[in-house]
């Protein structure tokens, strides 16, 4: 095969080959995760440090606001975050921001009453993290700014039962009165009541808040990092993968980053090949023309 033919093949490579390689590189890490190392931003390190500092004396306000629209983008961060919360032994009050969040929460924590196991059920059993004693679920209470601000001022005026209608009397809920009783707010959200919690929980009561944000919300929430109203932010799937990397528990985030990384490598390779082929083929064509004329 002549040099000219090699350049021609490189310059006119069948696009179906490129599509096939991208398909393989997307599927392969899903079937067999590689765990390629990734760079970690300071924002993710700060988020992780807040989780690492939690202990049994802390109480977390856990805002589950993703619904299914943001679940795939943030699930890696949600799983990694609440695995660390369970390990820490910190108590947790769960509040939903959409009607879908009960199903999302059930995917992660399961439902012992119905015999449903979740992604973190093994961790719940391993660390003896029990409903009622260590965590409670209020249900869909982050309905709008009015409900969010009312909860901040007086929890018991808004909620007396859990999401199944069971009384919360006799649980650690009895010791909570307003937003100031919480050590940390953890919010994963496409932006439902995030701003309302910043205004009424963070600004009014000084509660530290960390955020898991979908990509389109990062620019609008970034100023809150600068002002200190948000202490840290996981930035979309990439930030969630970074948190998995720091926790040493690979999951869907790092798996997706494996695919992204490999695909970027092969695209760069094809760009280089295409340019070499194009200019090499063009040069050979000009030489052939000069030879024919001469």
N, C-alpha and C positions, 0 to 999 in steps of 0.2 A: 504493500500500500504506500503510495507516494505521500510526501509531506503535504502536498496540496489537498489530497483527499482527506487527510487527517484534519486539516483546518476546516474543510467543508463540513465534515461530520460534526465538529465542535460548534460551528456557526449555525448549523441547521438541524440540531438535535430535535428529534420528535418530541413535542411537548407532552405527549402521553407518557413518555418515560419519566419526565419530571413529576407529573401528577402521581404516577405509581410510586416513585421513591418517597414523595411527601406523605402519601397514604401509609406506606410501610413505616416510616419514621414517626408518624402519629400513633399508629396502632402498637408498635413494638414496646414503647415504654409503659403503655397501659397494661399489656400482658405480662411484662417483666420489667418493673421499674429499675432504673439504673442508679439513681441517687447522685446525679452530677452535682458537685459543689456549686453554690451560688453566692454572689456578693450580698451582704446584708446591710441595709440602710440603718442609720442611727435611729430613725423613727421606730423601726421594728425592734431594735435593741431596747429602747426605752419602754415600749409596750411589754416586751418580755420581762424586763426588770420589775415592772409593776406587778406582774403575775408572780414572779419569784419572791417578792416581798410579802405576799399574802400569808396569813397564818390563821389559826383557829379563832382568834379574837376579832377577826375582820368580818364585816357584813357587806355583801355586794348587791347592788341594784343591777340586775341583769336584764337589759332591754333586748328582747328578741323581736326585731322588726323587719327581717328580710323577706318574709313570705317566700313563695317559690320563685318569684321573679329574680331575686338576688341570691338565692340559695347556692346555685352552682358556682357563682363568682366568689362567694365568701365562705363556703362550707369548710374548706381546709382550715381557715382561721378560727371558725367557730369550734370545730372539733378539737384543735390544738389548744385553744384558750380554755375551754371548759374541762379538758383533761387536766390541765394545770390547776384549775380551781378545785377540782375534786381532790387532787393530791395534797393541796394546801390545807384542806379541812375548813376553809373559810365558809361561813354561812352565806346563803344566796336566796334572794327574792327575785323570782322570774316574772317579768311583765311582757305581754305581747303588744305589738304595734299594728298587727293586721289580723284578720280572721283566719288566715292560713297558718299562723305561727304555732298553733297547737299541733298541727300535723308535722311541722318542721321540728318542733321541740321533741315530739314523739320519735322522730327518726333518730335523734341523737341520744335522748335519755330513755326512750322506751316508755312503757306503762305497765308496771308490775301488776296493777289491778286487773288488767286485761291480758296478762301473760305476754305482752309485747316486749321484745328485747330491742334495744337501740344500739347505736354504734359504740356508745360509752358504757353500756351495761356491765361489761367485764370490769371496767375501772370502778364503777359504783360499788360493785361487790368486793373488789380487791381492797378498796380503801374504806369500806363500810360507810359509805355516804348515803344517808337515808332520808327519804321524804318525810317532812314534818319536823325532824330533828335538825337536819343540816340544810335542807332547801325546801322552799314552798313555791307554788305557782299560783299567781293571782289571776292569770288569764288575760283576756283582751281589755286592758284598762288604759292603755296609752292611745286613746281614741282620737283626741285632738288636744290643742294647747290648753283648753280649759281643764280637762281631766288631768293633764300632766302637771299643771301648776297647782291644782287642788291637792293632788297626791303629795307634792313637795311640802305643802303647808300643814296638812293633817291627813296622815295615811288612813287612820281609822274612820274618818268621816266619809271616805270613799269606798273602802274595802273592809268587809268583816268575814267573808268566806273565801275559800280558794276557788280555783277554776272548775271544780266539780261540785261546788255548792256546800262543801264541808266547812264547818266552823274552824277558824284559825285560833280559837282560844286554847291556851295551854301550850302553844308553840312559841318560838322566839319572836314571833310577830307581836306578842304582848309587850315586848321591851322596846319596840320601835314606835316613834311618834311622828317624825318628819324627816325630810331629806338629810338633815344634819346628822342623823344617826347612822348613815352609811359611810363606809370607808372608801368605796370606789364605785363608779358607774362604768359598766361595760356595755357598749352599744354596738350592735351589728345592724346596719340599716342602709336602705337606699334613700334615706332622708325623711322618714315619716315624722317622728317627733324629736329628731336630733337637736334641731335648733331650739325647740321648746325646752328640752332638758338643759341645754346650755344656759338659756335665759333664767329658768326658774329653779334649777337644782344647783348648777355650777355657780352662776353669778350671785344668787341670793344666799346660798348656804355653803359655798366654797368646797363642794365635793369634787374630788379628783375624777376626771372622766377620760377614758380611752376609747378609741373608735375603730371599727372595721368598716371601711367605706368602699362602695362600688366606684368604678373608674370615673364615671361622669360627675360624681360628687366631690372628688378630691380637690379640684380648684376652688370650689366654694367653701370647703371646710379647712383648707390649708391656713387661711388667716387666723383661725382659732388656735392653731399650733403656735403661731408667732405671738399671739396675745397671752398664751398660757391657759386659755379656757379649756382646750383639749391638751392633755399631757402627751399623747402619742396617737398615731394613726397607722393602721395596717392599710396599705394602698392596694386595693383590689386583690386579684389572684396572686400577683407577684409578692405582695406583702405577706399574704397568708402562707405562701410557700416558704418565705424567709423565716416565719415563726416556727413552722414545722422543722426547719433546719436547726434552729436554735434549741428546740425542745428535744431534738434527737429522735423524733417520732415521725418518720416519713409517711406521707399520706397522699391524698389527691392533689395537693398543691405542688409538691415536688415532682410528682408524676407528670403533671401538665408542663412544668418547667423543663423536664427532660425533653419532652416533645418540642417545645418552643426552641430550646437550644439547638437540638439536632437539625430542625428544619431551617433555622437561621444559618447554620453552618453549610447545609447543602445548597441553599439559595445563593449564598456568597460564592460557593464553589462554581455554580452554574453561571453566575454573572462573570466571573473571571474567565471560565472556559469559553463563554460566548464571545467575550471581547477578544481573547487571544485568537479564537477561530476566525472571527470576522476580519480582524486586521491582517492575520496571516493569509487568509484566503484572498483578500483584496490585493495584498502585495504580490502573491503568486500570479493572480490574474493579470496585473499590470506587467509583470515580467514576461508572461506568455504573449501578451499583446506586442510588447517591444520585440520579442524574438521573432514573432510572425511577420512584423513589419520589416525587420531587418533582413 
